[in-house]
Amino acid sequence: MFINGNDDRLIQIQSTRFLYNWKKLKGDHRSFVDIYLQFHKHFLSFTDFLSSAGLEPTPQNQWELTYVNHVPKGELWKTPSDWPDVFPGLFGRILNPTANVVLESMAGALRFEIPPERGRIHVGFQHGKTVEQGEVLVLNLTARGPLLPGGDGWNLSHSMQIGHEALVRTFVDVSSPAALAHWGAR
């Protein structure tokens, strides 16, 4: 594992994986293209190292892209009962609190196909806490799919672009117009 000096980039190398992570710092936002180009540069350096050391290249058979979103308690939600107001595409009508019970928390997972058989979107949500933000609604969106060497349009770059577009569309589709406006979505 390699962590940069700013503590916002991480490269993790395993026998079957090459992972590149970016952590958003306060006010910092990077585009998918910027992050992908950094990943690609580091991955090429790694494959060059393997080659110069006489080692076998890492097989490329799967791609994955994950976005982790923390929605802090406060402006968009006060209790988990408000979560459908933020992400109506994920949550149905939640029972109103009564004198006997009040919704305290919830968690769940959904899975969608990226047609035609290009991969899947995994959506997970749960209640959490962070040191910086306090209570948060954690929304994980992961796109994952196969790579087919020599398959037209199934290379890493094209597949990651498909995954990115599917994740962005999914996020927009499950979010309320009010939440998107709050986040300044275009």
CNS distance restraints for C-alpha pairs under 8 A (distance, minus, plus):
assign (resid   1 and name CA) (resid  10 and name CA) 7.00 0.50 0.50
assign (resid   1 and name CA) (resid  11 and name CA) 5.68 0.50 0.50
assign (resid   1 and name CA) (resid  12 and name CA) 4.44 0.50 0.50
assign (resid   1 and name CA) (resid  13 and name CA) 6.35 0.50 0.50
assign (resid   2 and name CA) (resid  10 and name CA) 5.57 0.50 0.50
assign (resid   2 and name CA) (resid  11 and name CA) 5.07 0.50 0.50
assign (resid   2 and name CA) (resid  12 and name CA) 6.44 0.50 0.50
assign (resid   3 and name CA) (resid   7 and name CA) 6.08 0.50 0.50
assign (resid   3 and name CA) (resid   8 and name CA) 7.59 0.50 0.50
assign (resid   3 and name CA) (resid   9 and name CA) 5.83 0.50 0.50
assign (resid   3 and name CA) (resid  10 and name CA) 4.53 0.50 0.50
assign (resid   3 and name CA) (resid  11 and name CA) 6.57 0.50 0.50
assign (resid   4 and name CA) (resid   8 and name CA) 6.73 0.50 0.50
assign (resid   4 and name CA) (resid   9 and name CA) 5.57 0.50 0.50
assign (resid   4 and name CA) (resid  10 and name CA) 6.57 0.50 0.50
assign (resid   7 and name CA) (resid  23 and name CA) 7.89 0.50 0.50
assign (resid   8 and name CA) (resid  21 and name CA) 7.97 0.50 0.50
assign (resid   8 and name CA) (resid  22 and name CA) 5.61 0.50 0.50
assign (resid   8 and name CA) (resid  23 and name CA) 4.71 0.50 0.50
assign (resid   8 and name CA) (resid  24 and name CA) 6.72 0.50 0.50
assign (resid   8 and name CA) (resid  25 and name CA) 6.98 0.50 0.50
assign (resid   9 and name CA) (resid  20 and name CA) 7.35 0.50 0.50
assign (resid   9 and name CA) (resid  21 and name CA) 5.59 0.50 0.50
assign (resid   9 and name CA) (resid  22 and name CA) 4.70 0.50 0.50
assign (resid   9 and name CA) (resid  23 and name CA) 6.33 0.50 0.50
assign (resid  10 and name CA) (resid  19 and name CA) 7.95 0.50 0.50
assign (resid  10 and name CA) (resid  20 and name CA) 5.79 0.50 0.50
assign (resid  10 and name CA) (resid  21 and name CA) 4.99 0.50 0.50
assign (resid  10 and name CA) (resid  22 and name CA) 6.61 0.50 0.50
assign (resid  11 and name CA) (resid  18 and name CA) 7.40 0.50 0.50
assign (resid  11 and name CA) (resid  19 and name CA) 5.63 0.50 0.50
assign (resid  11 and name CA) (resid  20 and name CA) 4.68 0.50 0.50
assign (resid  11 and name CA) (resid  21 and name CA) 6.41 0.50 0.50
assign (resid  12 and name CA) (resid  17 and name CA) 7.94 0.50 0.50
assign (resid  12 and name CA) (resid  18 and name CA) 6.09 0.50 0.50
assign (resid  12 and name CA) (resid  19 and name CA) 4.99 0.50 0.50
assign (resid  12 and name CA) (resid  20 and name CA) 6.51 0.50 0.50
assign (resid  13 and name CA) (resid  17 and name CA) 5.97 0.50 0.50
assign (resid  13 and name CA) (resid  18 and name CA) 4.86 0.50 0.50
assign (resid  13 and name CA) (resid  19 and name CA) 6.31 0.50 0.50
assign (resid  14 and name CA) (resid  18 and name CA) 6.41 0.50 0.50
assign (resid  15 and name CA) (resid  58 and name CA) 7.71 0.50 0.50
assign (resid  16 and name CA) (resid  58 and name CA) 6.71 0.50 0.50
assign (resid  16 and name CA) (resid  59 and name CA) 7.37 0.50 0.50
assign (resid  17 and name CA) (resid  58 and name CA) 7.50 0.50 0.50
assign (resid  18 and name CA) (resid  43 and name CA) 7.34 0.50 0.50
assign (resid  20 and name CA) (resid  39 and name CA) 5.92 0.50 0.50
assign (resid  22 and name CA) (resid  35 and name CA) 7.49 0.50 0.50
assign (resid  24 and name CA) (resid  28 and name CA) 5.80 0.50 0.50
assign (resid  24 and name CA) (resid  29 and name CA) 6.40 0.50 0.50
assign (resid  25 and name CA) (resid  29 and name CA) 7.80 0.50 0.50
assign (resid  30 and name CA) (resid  34 and name CA) 6.33 0.50 0.50
assign (resid  30 and name CA) (resid  35 and name CA) 6.69 0.50 0.50
assign (resid  31 and name CA) (resid  35 and name CA) 6.40 0.50 0.50
assign (resid  32 and name CA) (resid  36 and name CA) 5.91 0.50 0.50
assign (resid  32 and name CA) (resid 164 and name CA) 7.51 0.50 0.50
assign (resid  33 and name CA) (resid  37 and name CA) 6.05 0.50 0.50
assign (resid  34 and name CA) (resid  38 and name CA) 6.39 0.50 0.50
assign (resid  35 and name CA) (resid  39 and name CA) 6.18 0.50 0.50
assign (resid  36 and name CA) (resid  40 and name CA) 6.01 0.50 0.50
assign (resid  37 and name CA) (resid  41 and name CA) 6.12 0.50 0.50
assign (resid  38 and name CA) (resid  42 and name CA) 6.31 0.50 0.50
assign (resid  39 and name CA) (resid  43 and name CA) 6.01 0.50 0.50
assign (resid  40 and name CA) (resid  44 and name CA) 6.08 0.50 0.50
assign (resid  41 and name CA) (resid  45 and name CA) 6.32 0.50 0.50
assign (resid  42 and name CA) (resid  46 and name CA) 6.17 0.50 0.50
assign (resid  43 and name CA) (resid  47 and name CA) 6.21 0.50 0.50
assign (resid  44 and name CA) (resid  48 and name CA) 6.05 0.50 0.50
assign (resid  45 and name CA) (resid  49 and name CA) 6.15 0.50 0.50
assign (resid  46 and name CA) (resid  50 and name CA) 6.28 0.50 0.50
assign (resid  47 and name CA) (resid  51 and name CA) 6.18 0.50 0.50
assign (resid  47 and name CA) (resid  57 and name CA) 6.19 0.50 0.50
assign (resid  47 and name CA) (resid  58 and name CA) 7.49 0.50 0.50
assign (resid  48 and name CA) (resid  52 and name CA) 6.13 0.50 0.50
assign (resid  49 and name CA) (resid  53 and name CA) 6.10 0.50 0.50
assign (resid  50 and name CA) (resid  54 and name CA) 6.22 0.50 0.50
assign (resid  50 and name CA) (resid  55 and name CA) 4.93 0.50 0.50
assign (resid  50 and name CA) (resid  56 and name CA) 6.58 0.50 0.50
assign (resid  50 and name CA) (resid  57 and name CA) 6.24 0.50 0.50
assign (resid  51 and name CA) (resid  55 and name CA) 5.71 0.50 0.50
assign (resid  51 and name CA) (resid  56 and name CA) 7.00 0.50 0.50
assign (resid  51 and name CA) (resid  57 and name CA) 6.99 0.50 0.50
assign (resid  60 and name CA) (resid 147 and name CA) 6.54 0.50 0.50
assign (resid  60 and name CA) (resid 149 and name CA) 7.72 0.50 0.50
assign (resid  61 and name CA) (resid 146 and name CA) 5.76 0.50 0.50
assign (resid  61 and name CA) (resid 147 and name CA) 4.66 0.50 0.50
assign (resid  61 and name CA) (resid 148 and name CA) 6.54 0.50 0.50
assign (resid  61 and name CA) (resid 149 and name CA) 7.83 0.50 0.50
assign (resid  62 and name CA) (resid 144 and name CA) 7.14 0.50 0.50
assign (resid  62 and name CA) (resid 145 and name CA) 5.63 0.50 0.50
assign (resid  62 and name CA) (resid 146 and name CA) 4.42 0.50 0.50
assign (resid  62 and name CA) (resid 147 and name CA) 5.04 0.50 0.50
assign (resid  63 and name CA) (resid 144 and name CA) 5.61 0.50 0.50
assign (resid  63 and name CA) (resid 145 and name CA) 5.58 0.50 0.50
assign (resid  63 and name CA) (resid 146 and name CA) 6.36 0.50 0.50
assign (resid  63 and name CA) (resid 147 and name CA) 6.69 0.50 0.50
assign (resid  63 and name CA) (resid 156 and name CA) 6.66 0.50 0.50
assign (resid  63 and name CA) (resid 159 and name CA) 7.25 0.50 0.50
assign (resid  63 and name CA) (resid 160 and name CA) 6.80 0.50 0.50
assign (resid  64 and name CA) (resid 142 and name CA) 6.98 0.50 0.50
assign (resid  64 and name CA) (resid 143 and name CA) 5.61 0.50 0.50
assign (resid  64 and name CA) (resid 144 and name CA) 4.28 0.50 0.50
assign (resid  64 and name CA) (resid 145 and name CA) 6.70 0.50 0.50
assign (resid  64 and name CA) (resid 160 and name CA) 7.33 0.50 0.50
assign (resid  64 and name CA) (resid 163 and name CA) 7.81 0.50 0.50
assign (resid  65 and name CA) (resid 142 and name CA) 5.63 0.50 0.50
assign (resid  65 and name CA) (resid 143 and name CA) 5.25 0.50 0.50
assign (resid  65 and name CA) (resid 144 and name CA) 6.49 0.50 0.50
assign (resid  65 and name CA) (resid 160 and name CA) 7.05 0.50 0.50
assign (resid  65 and name CA) (resid 163 and name CA) 6.82 0.50 0.50
assign (resid  65 and name CA) (resid 164 and name CA) 7.13 0.50 0.50
assign (resid  66 and name CA) (resid 140 and name CA) 7.08 0.50 0.50
assign (resid  66 and name CA) (resid 141 and name CA) 5.62 0.50 0.50
assign (resid  66 and name CA) (resid 142 and name CA) 4.21 0.50 0.50
assign (resid  66 and name CA) (resid 143 and name CA) 6.38 0.50 0.50
assign (resid  67 and name CA) (resid 140 and name CA) 5.90 0.50 0.50
assign (resid  67 and name CA) (resid 141 and name CA) 5.24 0.50 0.50
assign (resid  67 and name CA) (resid 142 and name CA) 6.41 0.50 0.50
assign (resid  68 and name CA) (resid 138 and name CA) 7.12 0.50 0.50
assign (resid  68 and name CA) (resid 139 and name CA) 6.01 0.50 0.50
assign (resid  68 and name CA) (resid 140 and name CA) 4.60 0.50 0.50
assign (resid  68 and name CA) (resid 141 and name CA) 6.47 0.50 0.50
assign (resid  69 and name CA) (resid 138 and name CA) 5.74 0.50 0.50
assign (resid  69 and name CA) (resid 139 and name CA) 5.04 0.50 0.50
assign (resid  69 and name CA) (resid 140 and name CA) 6.20 0.50 0.50
assign (resid  70 and name CA) (resid 136 and name CA) 5.70 0.50 0.50
assign (resid  70 and name CA) (resid 137 and name CA) 5.75 0.50 0.50
assign (resid  70 and name CA) (resid 138 and name CA) 4.78 0.50 0.50
assign (resid  70 and name CA) (resid 139 and name CA) 6.47 0.50 0.50
assign (resid  71 and name CA) (resid  76 and name CA) 7.95 0.50 0.50
assign (resid  71 and name CA) (resid 136 and name CA) 5.22 0.50 0.50
assign (resid  71 and name CA) (resid 137 and name CA) 5.01 0.50 0.50
assign (resid  71 and name CA) (resid 138 and name CA) 6.45 0.50 0.50
assign (resid  71 and name CA) (resid 139 and name CA) 7.84 0.50 0.50
assign (resid  72 and name CA) (resid  76 and name CA) 7.87 0.50 0.50
assign (resid  72 and name CA) (resid  77 and name CA) 7.85 0.50 0.50
assign (resid  72 and name CA) (resid 133 and name CA) 6.12 0.50 0.50
assign (resid  72 and name CA) (resid 134 and name CA) 7.09 0.50 0.50
assign (resid  72 and name CA) (resid 135 and name CA) 5.96 0.50 0.50
assign (resid  72 and name CA) (resid 136 and name CA) 4.21 0.50 0.50
assign (resid  72 and name CA) (resid 137 and name CA) 6.35 0.50 0.50
assign (resid  73 and name CA) (resid  77 and name CA) 5.47 0.50 0.50
assign (resid  73 and name CA) (resid  78 and name CA) 5.64 0.50 0.50
assign (resid  73 and name CA) (resid  79 and name CA) 7.58 0.50 0.50
assign (resid  73 and name CA) (resid 134 and name CA) 7.54 0.50 0.50
assign (resid  73 and name CA) (resid 135 and name CA) 5.58 0.50 0.50
assign (resid  73 and name CA) (resid 136 and name CA) 5.57 0.50 0.50
assign (resid  73 and name CA) (resid 137 and name CA) 7.42 0.50 0.50
assign (resid  74 and name CA) (resid  78 and name CA) 5.56 0.50 0.50
assign (resid  76 and name CA) (resid  82 and name CA) 7.97 0.50 0.50
assign (resid  76 and name CA) (resid  85 and name CA) 7.91 0.50 0.50
assign (resid  76 and name CA) (resid  86 and name CA) 6.57 0.50 0.50
assign (resid  76 and name CA) (resid 179 and name CA) 6.93 0.50 0.50
assign (resid  77 and name CA) (resid  82 and name CA) 5.28 0.50 0.50
assign (resid  77 and name CA) (resid  83 and name CA) 6.41 0.50 0.50
assign (resid  77 and name CA) (resid  85 and name CA) 7.79 0.50 0.50
assign (resid  77 and name CA) (resid  86 and name CA) 7.35 0.50 0.50
assign (resid  78 and name CA) (resid  82 and name CA) 6.53 0.50 0.50
assign (resid  79 and name CA) (resid  83 and name CA) 7.45 0.50 0.50
assign (resid  79 and name CA) (resid 104 and name CA) 7.64 0.50 0.50
assign (resid  80 and name CA) (resid 103 and name CA) 6.72 0.50 0.50
assign (resid  80 and name CA) (resid 104 and name CA) 6.58 0.50 0.50
assign (resid  80 and name CA) (resid 105 and name CA) 5.79 0.50 0.50
assign (resid  80 and name CA) (resid 106 and name CA) 7.33 0.50 0.50
assign (resid  80 and name CA) (resid 127 and name CA) 7.99 0.50 0.50
assign (resid  81 and name CA) (resid  94 and name CA) 6.40 0.50 0.50
assign (resid  81 and name CA) (resid  96 and name CA) 7.63 0.50 0.50
assign (resid  81 and name CA) (resid 103 and name CA) 6.41 0.50 0.50
assign (resid  82 and name CA) (resid  86 and name CA) 7.12 0.50 0.50
assign (resid  83 and name CA) (resid  87 and name CA) 6.11 0.50 0.50
assign (resid  83 and name CA) (resid  88 and name CA) 7.63 0.50 0.50
assign (resid  83 and name CA) (resid  91 and name CA) 7.24 0.50 0.50
assign (resid  84 and name CA) (resid  88 and name CA) 4.47 0.50 0.50
assign (resid  84 and name CA) (resid  89 and name CA) 7.73 0.50 0.50
assign (resid  84 and name CA) (resid  90 and name CA) 7.19 0.50 0.50
assign (resid  84 and name CA) (resid  91 and name CA) 5.06 0.50 0.50
assign (resid  84 and name CA) (resid  92 and name CA) 6.63 0.50 0.50
assign (resid  84 and name CA) (resid  93 and name CA) 7.19 0.50 0.50
assign (resid  84 and name CA) (resid  94 and name CA) 7.82 0.50 0.50
assign (resid  85 and name CA) (resid 176 and name CA) 6.54 0.50 0.50
assign (resid  86 and name CA) (resid 175 and name CA) 5.89 0.50 0.50
assign (resid  86 and name CA) (resid 176 and name CA) 5.39 0.50 0.50
assign (resid  86 and name CA) (resid 178 and name CA) 7.54 0.50 0.50
assign (resid  86 and name CA) (resid 179 and name CA) 5.62 0.50 0.50
assign (resid  87 and name CA) (resid  91 and name CA) 6.54 0.50 0.50
assign (resid  87 and name CA) (resid 174 and name CA) 5.24 0.50 0.50
assign (resid  87 and name CA) (resid 175 and name CA) 4.35 0.50 0.50
assign (resid  87 and name CA) (resid 176 and name CA) 5.67 0.50 0.50
assign (resid  87 and name CA) (resid 179 and name CA) 7.99 0.50 0.50
assign (resid  88 and name CA) (resid  92 and name CA) 6.81 0.50 0.50
assign (resid  88 and name CA) (resid 174 and name CA) 5.96 0.50 0.50
assign (resid  88 and name CA) (resid 175 and name CA) 6.22 0.50 0.50
assign (resid  88 and name CA) (resid 176 and name CA) 6.11 0.50 0.50
assign (resid  89 and name CA) (resid 173 and name CA) 6.55 0.50 0.50
assign (resid  89 and name CA) (resid 174 and name CA) 3.77 0.50 0.50
assign (resid  89 and name CA) (resid 175 and name CA) 6.36 0.50 0.50
assign (resid  89 and name CA) (resid 176 and name CA) 7.86 0.50 0.50
assign (resid  90 and name CA) (resid 174 and name CA) 5.91 0.50 0.50
assign (resid  96 and name CA) (resid 102 and name CA) 7.68 0.50 0.50
assign (resid  97 and name CA) (resid 101 and name CA) 5.96 0.50 0.50
assign (resid  97 and name CA) (resid 102 and name CA) 4.58 0.50 0.50
assign (resid  97 and name CA) (resid 103 and name CA) 6.64 0.50 0.50
assign (resid  98 and name CA) (resid 102 and name CA) 6.34 0.50 0.50
assign (resid 105 and name CA) (resid 126 and name CA) 7.80 0.50 0.50
assign (resid 105 and name CA) (resid 127 and name CA) 6.16 0.50 0.50
assign (resid 106 and name CA) (resid 126 and name CA) 6.09 0.50 0.50
assign (resid 106 and name CA) (resid 127 and name CA) 6.53 0.50 0.50
assign (resid 107 and name CA) (resid 124 and name CA) 7.53 0.50 0.50
assign (resid 107 and name CA) (resid 125 and name CA) 5.36 0.50 0.50
assign (resid 107 and name CA) (resid 126 and name CA) 4.19 0.50 0.50
assign (resid 107 and name CA) (resid 127 and name CA) 6.72 0.50 0.50
assign (resid 108 and name CA) (resid 124 and name CA) 5.74 0.50 0.50
assign (resid 108 and name CA) (resid 125 and name CA) 5.49 0.50 0.50
assign (resid 108 and name CA) (resid 126 and name CA) 6.66 0.50 0.50
assign (resid 109 and name CA) (resid 122 and name CA) 7.15 0.50 0.50
assign (resid 109 and name CA) (resid 123 and name CA) 5.50 0.50 0.50
assign (resid 109 and name CA) (resid 124 and name CA) 4.29 0.50 0.50
assign (resid 109 and name CA) (resid 125 and name CA) 6.46 0.50 0.50
assign (resid 110 and name CA) (resid 122 and name CA) 5.89 0.50 0.50
assign (resid 110 and name CA) (resid 123 and name CA) 5.07 0.50 0.50
assign (resid 110 and name CA) (resid 124 and name CA) 6.45 0.50 0.50
assign (resid 111 and name CA) (resid 120 and name CA) 6.74 0.50 0.50
assign (resid 111 and name CA) (resid 121 and name CA) 5.63 0.50 0.50
assign (resid 111 and name CA) (resid 122 and name CA) 4.59 0.50 0.50
assign (resid 111 and name CA) (resid 123 and name CA) 6.22 0.50 0.50
assign (resid 112 and name CA) (resid 120 and name CA) 5.46 0.50 0.50
assign (resid 112 and name CA) (resid 121 and name CA) 5.01 0.50 0.50
assign (resid 112 and name CA) (resid 122 and name CA) 6.54 0.50 0.50
assign (resid 113 and name CA) (resid 117 and name CA) 6.73 0.50 0.50
assign (resid 113 and name CA) (resid 118 and name CA) 7.64 0.50 0.50
assign (resid 113 and name CA) (resid 119 and name CA) 6.01 0.50 0.50
assign (resid 113 and name CA) (resid 120 and name CA) 4.38 0.50 0.50
assign (resid 113 and name CA) (resid 121 and name CA) 6.23 0.50 0.50
assign (resid 114 and name CA) (resid 118 and name CA) 5.37 0.50 0.50
assign (resid 114 and name CA) (resid 119 and name CA) 5.05 0.50 0.50
assign (resid 114 and name CA) (resid 120 and name CA) 5.21 0.50 0.50
assign (resid 114 and name CA) (resid 121 and name CA) 6.84 0.50 0.50
assign (resid 114 and name CA) (resid 166 and name CA) 7.21 0.50 0.50
assign (resid 115 and name CA) (resid 119 and name CA) 7.31 0.50 0.50
assign (resid 118 and name CA) (resid 145 and name CA) 5.86 0.50 0.50
assign (resid 118 and name CA) (resid 146 and name CA) 6.92 0.50 0.50
assign (resid 118 and name CA) (resid 159 and name CA) 7.82 0.50 0.50
assign (resid 119 and name CA) (resid 143 and name CA) 6.91 0.50 0.50
assign (resid 119 and name CA) (resid 144 and name CA) 5.38 0.50 0.50
assign (resid 119 and name CA) (resid 145 and name CA) 3.80 0.50 0.50
assign (resid 119 and name CA) (resid 146 and name CA) 6.59 0.50 0.50
assign (resid 119 and name CA) (resid 163 and name CA) 7.85 0.50 0.50
assign (resid 120 and name CA) (resid 143 and name CA) 5.62 0.50 0.50
assign (resid 120 and name CA) (resid 144 and name CA) 5.52 0.50 0.50
assign (resid 120 and name CA) (resid 145 and name CA) 6.32 0.50 0.50
assign (resid 121 and name CA) (resid 141 and name CA) 6.87 0.50 0.50
assign (resid 121 and name CA) (resid 142 and name CA) 5.54 0.50 0.50
assign (resid 121 and name CA) (resid 143 and name CA) 4.49 0.50 0.50
assign (resid 121 and name CA) (resid 144 and name CA) 6.67 0.50 0.50
assign (resid 121 and name CA) (resid 166 and name CA) 7.66 0.50 0.50
assign (resid 121 and name CA) (resid 167 and name CA) 7.12 0.50 0.50
assign (resid 122 and name CA) (resid 140 and name CA) 7.80 0.50 0.50
assign (resid 122 and name CA) (resid 141 and name CA) 5.80 0.50 0.50
assign (resid 122 and name CA) (resid 142 and name CA) 5.04 0.50 0.50
assign (resid 122 and name CA) (resid 143 and name CA) 6.39 0.50 0.50
assign (resid 123 and name CA) (resid 139 and name CA) 7.15 0.50 0.50
assign (resid 123 and name CA) (resid 140 and name CA) 5.68 0.50 0.50
assign (resid 123 and name CA) (resid 141 and name CA) 4.75 0.50 0.50
assign (resid 123 and name CA) (resid 142 and name CA) 6.55 0.50 0.50
assign (resid 124 and name CA) (resid 138 and name CA) 7.97 0.50 0.50
assign (resid 124 and name CA) (resid 139 and name CA) 5.81 0.50 0.50
assign (resid 124 and name CA) (resid 140 and name CA) 5.05 0.50 0.50
assign (resid 124 and name CA) (resid 141 and name CA) 6.64 0.50 0.50
assign (resid 125 and name CA) (resid 137 and name CA) 7.03 0.50 0.50
assign (resid 125 and name CA) (resid 138 and name CA) 5.44 0.50 0.50
assign (resid 125 and name CA) (resid 139 and name CA) 4.56 0.50 0.50
assign (resid 125 and name CA) (resid 140 and name CA) 6.26 0.50 0.50
assign (resid 126 and name CA) (resid 137 and name CA) 5.97 0.50 0.50
assign (resid 126 and name CA) (resid 138 and name CA) 5.33 0.50 0.50
assign (resid 126 and name CA) (resid 139 and name CA) 6.89 0.50 0.50
assign (resid 127 and name CA) (resid 135 and name CA) 7.39 0.50 0.50
assign (resid 127 and name CA) (resid 136 and name CA) 6.10 0.50 0.50
assign (resid 127 and name CA) (resid 137 and name CA) 4.90 0.50 0.50
assign (resid 127 and name CA) (resid 138 and name CA) 6.10 0.50 0.50
assign (resid 128 and name CA) (resid 135 and name CA) 5.77 0.50 0.50
assign (resid 128 and name CA) (resid 136 and name CA) 5.19 0.50 0.50
assign (resid 128 and name CA) (resid 137 and name CA) 6.12 0.50 0.50
assign (resid 128 and name CA) (resid 138 and name CA) 6.38 0.50 0.50
assign (resid 129 and name CA) (resid 133 and name CA) 7.20 0.50 0.50
assign (resid 129 and name CA) (resid 134 and name CA) 5.03 0.50 0.50
assign (resid 129 and name CA) (resid 135 and name CA) 4.37 0.50 0.50
assign (resid 129 and name CA) (resid 136 and name CA) 5.59 0.50 0.50
assign (resid 130 and name CA) (resid 134 and name CA) 4.98 0.50 0.50
assign (resid 130 and name CA) (resid 135 and name CA) 6.57 0.50 0.50
assign (resid 130 and name CA) (resid 136 and name CA) 7.19 0.50 0.50
assign (resid 141 and name CA) (resid 167 and name CA) 6.65 0.50 0.50
assign (resid 141 and name CA) (resid 171 and name CA) 7.96 0.50 0.50
assign (resid 142 and name CA) (resid 167 and name CA) 7.30 0.50 0.50
assign (resid 143 and name CA) (resid 163 and name CA) 5.34 0.50 0.50
assign (resid 143 and name CA) (resid 164 and name CA) 7.48 0.50 0.50
assign (resid 143 and name CA) (resid 166 and name CA) 7.61 0.50 0.50
assign (resid 143 and name CA) (resid 167 and name CA) 6.64 0.50 0.50
assign (resid 144 and name CA) (resid 163 and name CA) 7.09 0.50 0.50
assign (resid 145 and name CA) (resid 159 and name CA) 7.66 0.50 0.50
assign (resid 146 and name CA) (resid 154 and name CA) 7.68 0.50 0.50
assign (resid 147 and name CA) (resid 151 and name CA) 7.98 0.50 0.50
assign (resid 147 and name CA) (resid 154 and name CA) 5.47 0.50 0.50
assign (resid 147 and name CA) (resid 155 and name CA) 5.89 0.50 0.50
assign (resid 147 and name CA) (resid 156 and name CA) 6.59 0.50 0.50
assign (resid 147 and name CA) (resid 159 and name CA) 7.50 0.50 0.50
assign (resid 148 and name CA) (resid 154 and name CA) 5.49 0.50 0.50
assign (resid 148 and name CA) (resid 155 and name CA) 6.63 0.50 0.50
assign (resid 149 and name CA) (resid 154 and name CA) 7.22 0.50 0.50
assign (resid 149 and name CA) (resid 155 and name CA) 6.64 0.50 0.50
assign (resid 150 and name CA) (resid 154 and name CA) 7.60 0.50 0.50
assign (resid 150 and name CA) (resid 155 and name CA) 7.52 0.50 0.50
assign (resid 151 and name CA) (resid 155 and name CA) 7.00 0.50 0.50
assign (resid 153 and name CA) (resid 158 and name CA) 5.95 0.50 0.50
assign (resid 153 and name CA) (resid 159 and name CA) 7.21 0.50 0.50
assign (resid 154 and name CA) (resid 158 and name CA) 6.45 0.50 0.50
assign (resid 154 and name CA) (resid 159 and name CA) 5.84 0.50 0.50
assign (resid 155 and name CA) (resid 159 and name CA) 5.99 0.50 0.50
assign (resid 156 and name CA) (resid 160 and name CA) 5.95 0.50 0.50
assign (resid 157 and name CA) (resid 161 and name CA) 6.30 0.50 0.50
assign (resid 158 and name CA) (resid 162 and name CA) 6.32 0.50 0.50
assign (resid 159 and name CA) (resid 163 and name CA) 6.17 0.50 0.50
assign (resid 160 and name CA) (resid 164 and name CA) 6.03 0.50 0.50
assign (resid 161 and name CA) (resid 165 and name CA) 6.18 0.50 0.50
assign (resid 162 and name CA) (resid 166 and name CA) 6.14 0.50 0.50
assign (resid 163 and name CA) (resid 167 and name CA) 6.10 0.50 0.50
assign (resid 164 and name CA) (resid 168 and name CA) 6.20 0.50 0.50
assign (resid 165 and name CA) (resid 169 and name CA) 6.11 0.50 0.50
assign (resid 166 and name CA) (resid 170 and name CA) 6.01 0.50 0.50
assign (resid 167 and name CA) (resid 171 and name CA) 6.09 0.50 0.50
assign (resid 168 and name CA) (resid 172 and name CA) 6.22 0.50 0.50
assign (resid 169 and name CA) (resid 173 and name CA) 5.96 0.50 0.50
assign (resid 170 and name CA) (resid 174 and name CA) 6.17 0.50 0.50
assign (resid 171 and name CA) (resid 175 and name CA) 6.15 0.50 0.50
assign (resid 172 and name CA) (resid 176 and name CA) 7.92 0.50 0.50
assign (resid 172 and name CA) (resid 180 and name CA) 7.41 0.50 0.50
assign (resid 175 and name CA) (resid 179 and name CA) 6.37 0.50 0.50
assign (resid 175 and name CA) (resid 180 and name CA) 6.54 0.50 0.50
assign (resid 176 and name CA) (resid 180 and name CA) 6.26 0.50 0.50
assign (resid 177 and name CA) (resid 181 and name CA) 6.08 0.50 0.50
assign (resid 178 and name CA) (resid 182 and name CA) 6.14 0.50 0.50
assign (resid 179 and name CA) (resid 183 and name CA) 6.29 0.50 0.50
assign (resid 180 and name CA) (resid 184 and name CA) 6.18 0.50 0.50
assign (resid 180 and name CA) (resid 185 and name CA) 5.20 0.50 0.50
assign (resid 181 and name CA) (resid 185 and name CA) 5.88 0.50 0.50
